[in-house]
Amino acid sequence: MNRTALSTARWHKSSRSAGQQECVEVADLDGGRRAVRDSKHPTGPALIVAPAEWAAFTAGIRDGRFG
């Protein structure tokens, strides 16, 4: 995915990160993919995640697998 496509994405932070400067932002992309970036570096690289990978990641968060 090119940088131009990501520049038009709608990025958002978790509601739990209110007031925090160091967090990640997520954008919904075509085909159910997600883009993840560092909120401190919005023009830096972004990780593109497939739908199944995102589902496994969020399930891990809900199950407490990441501490």
Secondary structure, DSSP 8 states (H G I E B T S, - for coil): --HHHHHTS-EE--GGGTT-SS-EEEEE-GGG-EEEEETT-TTS--EEE-HHHHHHHHHHHHTTTT-
